[in-house]
Amino acid sequence: MPDVRESRGASVRIHNTLTGRVEPLDPIEPGHVRMYVCGMTTYDLVHLGHGRLFVAFDVVCRWLRARGLRVTYVRNITDIDDKIIRRAAERGEPIEALTARQIAFMNEDLGALGIQTPDLEPRATEYVAPMVGLIEQLQAKALAYQAGDGDVNFSVRSYPGYGRLSHRNLDELRAGERVAVVDAKRDPLDFVLWKRARPDEPQWPSPWGPGRPGWHIECSAMARQTLGQPFDIHGGGPDLIFPHHENEIAQSEGAYGVELARVWMHCGALRVGEHKMSKSLGNFLTIREALTRYDGEVLRFFLARPHYRSQIAFTAAMVEEARSSLARLYTALRGSPAEKGAAPDWDGPYARRFADAMDDDFNSAQAVSVLFEMATELNRNPSPALAAQMRALGGVLGLLQRDPVEFLKGSHLAGALSAVGDGEIDRQISARAAAKARRDFPEADRIRQDLLEQGVVLEDGPGGTTWRRR
């Protein structure tokens, strides 16, 4: 794709959570943007709230590349964590088997939303040695201590400036602290860097005895190892501002004395009613289940159309509105030849306005409004050149690359739901229980997914498995 800067003099401007201002993007290495986004903890399926995050930064990455910038995009995988250990123990399977399966599901589900694979996907278990080195640096600077219980903790009050990302001081953080008080800690806000070995848990050698890393230290080490320090953009969801990203800054900058990232970006939450979509709240819809109800590109359009910092309300009516709107765009393209990957003509008036919108803190809402203006003109005056330009601009957002007729035929559902009888459902539940008993969890997951695709939802509880039709 040609360099937009050759025809567009404006620079990309980004809202920086750290400063609270919209600032020009000024890459540390001219022409090269290094971006790190916190990825999945692989103990369960990816839900649409995660989809919101990863679609948002997929659009960011696509636009930076459309601007002619080289991008190194890193999105980590957490494959060792308390939740992973608990889930593997509950299922009686090795941690490696659980995480490998969930990573495969993640790749399938994100691919169905048109999310491109990052350049690097470091896994936490591959970077334990750099984590140990980082903790040693912190201990040497009196920012970390080994507590009486054997854990190594970060001393929050020993690090000046803690709270500047979340724009709160220590007293405010203590008043609303989300960290349980642990007697071994010097302060309730102190957080774990290294956990001493517990029975039957994975462990690695360290100067403090066998154990495993805490969650926060993982991203600090992986980001530094893959991108260097400082790098240009650090991204994530709004729930990561505190404590995760706040702790990353304290660890990385406390250890090495230089900033971790120039710009901190956070997308808005996907909300269900008054709350964000979250596994902890139990109000989530997995991408895998959503794809049995909705077309993948419809879901992408629903998630990508609003400005990345805005909150999105998830309702069936809102997704249907997205489907109807995307169908309007495809209807305008009907009859024009599909040419995937074609570059826009950035000197055209629509393209210039599209670029202005995206340069302004990735304003996809305004950019999509340009596509609708083009669709209106196409409906009045069919033009192959205008249709090609519209399709090319849509491609920058990962949209409008399919055959319009095929999309319009099947966009209402990813697949037709078939009727399945009660007896067959009970038989499949029994087969799934047998698979779980012999620890064949991939087969158990396959049976669950097959029933889901036929409109049957399985729900596991203390009394066994129940089912309902959707």
Residue, then its C-alpha position, 0 to 999 in steps of 0.5 A: m500500500p503506498d505511503v499516505r504521507e506522500s499525498r497527506g501531510a498530516s501526522v497521526r495523533i493519538h490520545n495518550t492516557l498517561t498525559g490525558r492529551v491527544e499528541p502527535l505520534d513521533p516514533i522513537e525510530p523514524g518510520h518504525v512504530r513498535m507497539y505492545v498490546c496485552g493479550m489473552t490469559t489462555y484458560d478459557l475461550v475469548h469473549l466479545g469484550h476481548g474481541r473489542l480490544f483486539v479489533a481496536f488495535d488491529v485497526v490501529c495497526r492497519w492504519l499505521r501501515a496504511r500511513g507507510l509506517r513499519v509496525t512491529y506489533v507484539r501481543n503476548i500470551t499468558d500461559i502460566d497464571d493462577k486461573i490457568i493452574r486452577r482450571a487445569a486442576e479442575r479438569g484434571e489435565p496438564i496445563e500445557a494441554l489446556t493452554a495449547r487448546q485455548i490458544a488454537f481456539m483463540n486463533e480461530d475465533l480472532g481470525a473469524l473477526g478478520i484480526q490479523t496475526p501480530d508480528l510476535e506473540p511471546r508466551a510467558t513461560e518462554y521469558v521466565a529468565p528475563m523476568v528473574g533478571l528484572i526482579e533482581q534489578l528491582q531488589a538491587k534498587a531496594l524496590a523489591y523485597q522477599a516477604g516472610d511467606g517466600d514471595v517477592n513483592f514490589s514495594v509501591r511506596s518506595y517508587p516515586g510517581y506510582g499512580r501517574l497513569s491512573h491519575r491517582n495518588l497512593d492515599e486514593l488508591r488505598a481508599g479504593e484498593r482492589v488488593a487483598v491485605v496480606d500479612a506478609k506484605r509491608d503495604p496492601l498495595d505491594f504486589v507480587l513479582w515472584k511466587r514461592a513454589r506451591p505443591d503441584e504447581p509449575q515452578w522455575p529456579s530463582p535466587w529466592g527459591p523455586g517458584r513462578p512469576g507474578w502476572h504483572i512482571e510478565c508483560s514488563a519482561m516480554a515487552r522489553q525483550t521483544l521491543g526494547q525500552p522505551f517503545d512507542i505504544h502500549g495498548g490494552g483495555p480500560d480495566l488494565i490501567f490499574p493495577h496492571h499497567e500502573n504496575e508495569i510502569a513501576q517495575s520497568e521504569g524502576a528497574y531501568g530508569v527509562e520510560l517504558a512506553r511513549v504513548w499509552m492507549h486504552c480502548g473503551a469497554l464492551r458493556v452489557g447493561e450497566h457493566k462491562m462484559s467480563k468473565s468475572l461477572g458472568n455476563f459474557l458471550t464468547i466469540r465462538e458462540a457469537l459466530t453461531r448467531y452472527d456473521g464474522e464481518v458483521l461482528r467486526f463492523f459492530l466492534a470496529r465502527p465506533h471510536y476505539r475509546s468509546q464504550i459499546a453497548f452490546t445488545a442483539a438490536m445493536v448487532e442487527e443494526a450493524r448487520s443492516s448498515l454493513a448490508r447497505l454498504y455491500t448493496a452499493l457495491r453489488g455489481s462491482p468486481a471484487e478486487k481484494g487488497a487494492a490500494p486507495d487513491w489517496d488523492g481522491p476527495y473521499a480518501r482525503r477525508f477518510a485519512d483525516a478521520m483516521d489520523d485524528d486518534f483513529n476516528s473509525a466512526q468518522a471514517v465509516s461515515v465517509l464510506f456511507e457517503m460513497a455508498t449514497e453516491l454509488n446508489r445515485n450514480p454507479s461508477p466502477a472507479l468509485a466502487a473500487q475506491m470504496r472497497a479499497l478504503g473499507g479494506v483499510l479497516g478490514l471490511l468490504q472485501r467479500d463478494p457482495v452477493e454472497f455476503l447479502k445472501g448469508s449475513h443474517l447468520a454465520g450458519a443455519l441452526s438445525a433442529v436436534g431432538d431431546g434424545e440426541i442432546d441427552r446422548q451427546i451429553s453422555a458422550r461428552a461426560a464419557a470423554k471428560a472421564r477419560r480426560d479427552f477434553p478436546e472431544a468434550d469441547r468438540i461435542r459442546q461446540d457441535l451442539l452450540e452450532q445447532g442452537v443448544v447451550l450446555e451449562d455445567g453446574p454442581g449437579g451435572t450438565t443441563w441444557r437449553r435451546r437458544 
